[in-house]
Amino acid sequence: MSKVAMITGGAGGIGSATARLLWRKGYSLVLLGRDADKLERFGAELGEAHRLKLFAADLADPEQAAQAVEGAFEWKHRVDAIIHTAGYAPHLTLADTTPSAWRDIVDGNLSSAMYLLQSAWPRFSAQFKQAAELPDYIGASMVFISSEASRDPFPGLGAYAAAKIGLNMLTKVASREGQSIGLKVFCIAPAATETAMLRGLPYADKIPASQILTPDDVARTIGDTLHGGLAYSSGETIFVHRAAR
């Protein structure tokens, strides 16, 4: 039986790069996103429909998050990893951040992670108790995508940075509480990464190309938390950046 990973933002830059990496490693994938057509197109690229499940969902809605998690566990009767790459980063000064915008930013970057975690927790707990029935099962992992902005934000990313630093702390707490059910929780905080989100910011063109990560750079780090040298870094926020040249 292949391992199963659930990836949010599954057709986006970091999400699709992570999907391709885990696909090559033989995982079955549950891909989530808000754009059903985009998911379908990306899924067609991967092929092998028996290894692929697609869900259109807005994870800032707790009910949709819960439904997606339930569907993922019911599909193959196991989930080894949930990787939450979806996020939302509008360029707004704090003075221009309305209460509605604040809620949208916090919900898209922090609340969504909490909803996934809460929905998956009882399932992971039951799965841990039945581990003997699951080949190669060594406990589940959750990986959240934070940002360099959580320690060094650009102007205009204040609300986003606040949500991401909350995500860093959620990771630490969830890791400690998850030990009893074999759950590892990681937070990857990339520097500027070549994605549509980055190109939506007004200063993106001013960042030297040598300092911009590729989605594959981030995907490899995610992979290292699942089956590499970072597997023992549960609870940590792992900052990823290009080395100076």
Residue pairs with C-beta under 8 A, 6 or more apart in sequence:
1 76
1 78
1 134
1 135
2 26
2 27
2 28
2 51
2 76
3 26
3 27
3 28
3 78
3 80
3 81
3 136
4 27
4 28
4 29
4 30
4 72
4 75
4 76
4 78
4 79
4 80
4 81
5 22
5 27
5 28
5 29
5 30
5 79
5 80
5 81
5 82
5 83
5 226
6 29
6 30
6 31
6 32
6 68
6 69
6 72
6 79
6 81
6 82
6 83
7 15
7 18
7 19
7 22
7 29
7 30
7 31
7 32
7 82
7 83
7 85
8 15
8 32
8 33
8 59
8 82
8 83
8 84
8 85
8 86
8 112
8 116
9 15
9 32
9 33
9 84
9 85
9 86
9 87
10 16
10 19
10 29
10 30
10 31
10 32
10 33
10 39
10 42
10 54
10 85
11 31
11 33
11 35
11 38
11 39
11 41
11 42
12 33
12 85
12 86
12 195
12 196
13 193
13 194
13 195
13 196
13 197
13 215
14 85
14 145
14 190
14 193
14 195
14 215
14 218
14 219
14 222
15 31
15 33
15 83
15 85
15 86
16 42
16 215
17 214
17 215
17 216
17 218
17 219
18 83
18 85
18 215
18 218
18 219
18 222
18 223
19 29
19 31
19 42
19 46
20 46
20 219
21 216
21 219
21 220
21 222
21 223
22 29
22 223
22 226
23 29
23 46
23 51
25 223
25 227
27 51
27 80
28 50
28 51
28 52
28 53
28 76
29 46
29 51
29 52
29 53
30 53
30 54
30 55
30 68
30 71
30 72
30 75
30 79
31 39
31 42
31 43
31 52
31 53
31 54
31 55
32 39
32 54
32 55
32 56
32 57
32 59
32 68
32 86
33 39
33 56
33 57
33 86
34 56
34 57
34 58
35 56
36 54
36 56
39 54
39 55
39 56
40 54
43 49
43 52
43 54
46 52
53 71
53 72
53 75
55 68
55 71
55 72
57 64
57 65
57 67
57 68
58 64
59 65
59 68
59 84
59 86
59 112
59 115
59 116
60 104
60 107
60 108
60 111
60 112
60 115
61 115
62 111
62 115
62 118
62 119
65 112
65 115
65 116
65 119
66 115
66 119
68 119
69 82
69 116
69 119
69 120
69 123
70 119
70 123
72 79
72 82
73 79
73 120
73 123
73 127
78 127
78 134
78 137
79 120
79 123
79 124
79 127
79 140
80 137
80 140
80 141
80 226
81 140
81 141
81 142
81 143
81 226
82 116
82 120
82 140
82 141
82 142
82 143
83 142
83 143
83 145
83 222
84 112
84 113
84 116
84 142
84 143
84 144
84 145
85 145
86 108
86 112
87 108
87 109
87 145
87 147
87 197
88 104
88 105
88 108
88 109
88 160
89 105
89 109
89 147
89 149
89 157
89 160
89 197
89 200
89 201
90 101
90 105
90 160
91 156
91 157
91 200
91 201
91 202
92 101
92 156
92 158
92 159
93 155
93 156
93 158
94 158
94 159
97 105
97 158
97 159
101 159
102 159
105 159
105 160
105 163
106 159
106 162
106 163
106 166
108 163
109 160
109 163
109 164
109 167
110 163
110 164
110 166
110 167
110 170
113 144
113 167
113 170
114 170
116 142
117 142
117 170
117 174
117 185
120 140
120 142
121 181
121 183
124 140
124 178
124 181
124 182
124 183
125 181
127 134
127 137
127 140
128 139
128 140
128 181
128 182
128 183
131 137
131 139
131 182
138 182
139 181
139 182
139 183
139 184
140 182
140 183
140 184
141 183
141 184
141 185
141 186
141 225
141 226
141 234
142 174
142 183
142 184
142 185
142 186
143 185
143 186
143 187
143 188
143 222
143 225
143 226
144 167
144 170
144 171
144 185
144 186
144 187
144 188
145 187
145 188
145 189
145 190
145 218
146 164
146 165
146 167
146 168
146 171
146 187
146 188
146 189
146 237
147 160
147 161
147 164
147 189
147 190
148 189
148 190
148 191
148 192
148 239
148 241
149 157
149 160
149 161
149 164
150 161
150 164
150 165
150 167
150 168
150 189
150 237
151 165
151 189
151 239
153 160
153 161
154 201
154 203
156 201
156 202
157 201
164 189
167 187
168 187
168 189
168 237
171 185
171 186
171 187
171 235
171 236
171 237
172 235
172 236
172 237
174 183
174 185
175 183
175 184
175 185
175 186
175 234
175 235
176 235
178 184
178 185
178 234
184 225
184 231
184 234
185 234
185 235
186 225
186 230
186 233
186 234
186 235
186 236
186 238
187 236
187 237
187 238
188 218
188 221
188 222
188 225
188 237
188 238
188 240
189 237
189 238
189 239
189 240
190 213
190 217
190 218
190 221
190 239
190 240
190 241
191 211
191 212
191 213
191 239
191 240
191 241
191 242
192 198
192 204
192 207
192 211
192 212
192 213
193 212
193 213
193 214
193 215
193 217
193 218
194 212
194 213
194 214
194 215
195 215
198 204
198 207
198 212
210 242
210 245
211 241
211 242
212 242
213 240
213 241
213 242
217 240
217 242
218 240
221 230
221 238
221 240
224 230
224 231
225 231
225 233
225 238
230 238
